[in-house]
Amino acid sequence: MTNTQNKLWGGDWTEKKLLAFTKYVEAYLTIINKYKNQNKWETIYFDGFVGCGDRGLSDNIKYNNNNLFHTFKEYNIEEKDIIVYEGAAERVLNIENKFNYYYFIDSNKDSIDKLKNKLKNFENNDYKLEFRCCDANIQILKLAEAMKTNNYAALVFLDPFGMQINWKSIEQLKDTRTDMWILIPTGVIINRLLDRNMKLMYIDKLETFFGLQEAEIKEYFYNEHKETNLFNETEIKARKVEKPIQKIAKLYIKQLNTIWKYVTESPLILRNSNNVPIYHLAFASNNGVAKKIASQIIK
Ligand SMILES: C[S@@+](CC[C@H](N)C(=O)[O-])C[C@H]1O[C@@H](n2cnc3c(N)ncnc32)[C@H](O)[C@@H]1O
């Protein structure tokens, strides 16, 4: 474990997520490095939601807010709601073995500028750092184009607060040499969108996220039954499934399996301070050994 990984700043679940991820990156680079003379490809690290490098929001503001799709810049942030931790970008750059290219993406210009400044000591001629202020979905499509040339192997980290990742974007990574860790906002957002009576206000968002049609989503998360009302009329009522948070993770993993051959069946469960699952961190790859390593780290 590197020195930087010992700094236990910030929320427990944030640290747990970043520790698991960094551990995998270390293993990935060790293996790539071992075979570097045989490999005909260059390596890419792609972080689609990189942040500013060291600051995020506490559970308090993230999960008690009704504006489900807003990025944290739009919140009225108070100092007490900010936690400080070492972000993934710096942890990855601190690993001894290196990628050929590092792509750091964030839609917030202030965050990207701050990160670029923070990481300037890592500038080096042996590898290239690229900072882009852009929607991750657009950059994923560009990555997918590059991956289809077969000249690269990429490790992708997608760590958004919410449901920003469109299914149509990651779908383009099919049949490429891409390993991906992805954060699924199971408990914190999706479960809240699946209301008890199947009146899905954000169905378009759910469709874009899962890459499924309304009818498929409803069928998966609701059981319909007949009830007789006071006027002796028969009504069709819907009941939300039991253990919806686990089911959300399961469905997303099933979808990931349509793109990647190997996906962790048991993702890392991240819980808030009340022990409620808020996110699931899943791993996908076309390489069976990679999945084995990721599963061991999760365990
Ligand atoms: C959870 S933070 C990332 C934390 C980071 N992985 C770390 O280790 O410190 C999520 C980031 O995603 C950014 N973001 C939100 N929507 C985005 C989008 N559509 N494309 C790219 N970045 C986005 C936010 O500005 C925020 O900085």
The ligand as an SDF file (V2000), in Angstrom:
LIG
                    3D

 27 29  0  0  0  0  0  0  0  0999 V2000
  -17.9300   12.0150   -7.2690 C   0  0  0  0  0  0  0  0  0  0  0  0
  -17.1260   13.3680   -8.0560 S   0  0  0  0  0  0  0  0  0  0  0  0
  -15.6740   12.5820   -8.6020 C   0  0  0  0  0  0  0  0  0  0  0  0
  -14.6910   12.2280   -7.5300 C   0  0  0  0  0  0  0  0  0  0  0  0
  -13.3860   11.6820   -8.0610 C   0  0  0  0  0  0  0  0  0  0  0  0
  -13.5620   10.4100   -8.7530 N   0  0  0  0  0  0  0  0  0  0  0  0
  -12.3450   11.5250   -6.9710 C   0  0  0  0  0  0  0  0  0  0  0  0
  -11.7940   10.4680   -6.7790 O   0  0  0  0  0  0  0  0  0  0  0  0
  -12.0770   12.5160   -6.2900 O   0  0  0  0  0  0  0  0  0  0  0  0
  -18.0850   13.5860   -9.4900 C   0  0  0  0  0  0  0  0  0  0  0  0
  -17.5880   14.6610  -10.4710 C   0  0  0  0  0  0  0  0  0  0  0  0
  -18.3140   14.5040  -11.6890 O   0  0  0  0  0  0  0  0  0  0  0  0
  -18.4450   15.7800  -12.3220 C   0  0  0  0  0  0  0  0  0  0  0  0
  -19.5240   15.6400  -13.3350 N   0  0  0  0  0  0  0  0  0  0  0  0
  -20.8630   15.6720  -13.1530 C   0  0  0  0  0  0  0  0  0  0  0  0
  -21.5120   15.4440  -14.3020 N   0  0  0  0  0  0  0  0  0  0  0  0
  -20.5530   15.2190  -15.2520 C   0  0  0  0  0  0  0  0  0  0  0  0
  -20.5820   14.8680  -16.6190 C   0  0  0  0  0  0  0  0  0  0  0  0
  -21.7480   14.7080  -17.2820 N   0  0  0  0  0  0  0  0  0  0  0  0
  -19.4150   14.6650  -17.2590 N   0  0  0  0  0  0  0  0  0  0  0  0
  -18.2260   14.8030  -16.6240 C   0  0  0  0  0  0  0  0  0  0  0  0
  -18.1330   15.1590  -15.3150 N   0  0  0  0  0  0  0  0  0  0  0  0
  -19.2730   15.3480  -14.6320 C   0  0  0  0  0  0  0  0  0  0  0  0
  -18.6920   16.7220  -11.1850 C   0  0  0  0  0  0  0  0  0  0  0  0
  -18.3060   18.0310  -11.5650 O   0  0  0  0  0  0  0  0  0  0  0  0
  -17.8020   16.1160  -10.0780 C   0  0  0  0  0  0  0  0  0  0  0  0
  -16.5520   16.7670  -10.0350 O   0  0  0  0  0  0  0  0  0  0  0  0
  1  2  1  0
  2  3  1  0
  2 10  1  0
  3  4  1  0
  4  5  1  0
  5  6  1  0
  5  7  1  0
  7  8  2  0
  7  9  1  0
 10 11  1  0
 11 12  1  0
 11 26  1  0
 12 13  1  0
 13 14  1  0
 13 24  1  0
 14 15  1  0
 14 23  1  0
 15 16  2  0
 16 17  1  0
 17 18  1  0
 17 23  2  0
 18 19  1  0
 18 20  2  0
 20 21  1  0
 21 22  2  0
 22 23  1  0
 24 25  1  0
 24 26  1  0
 26 27  1  0
M  CHG  2   2   1   9  -1
M  END
$$$$
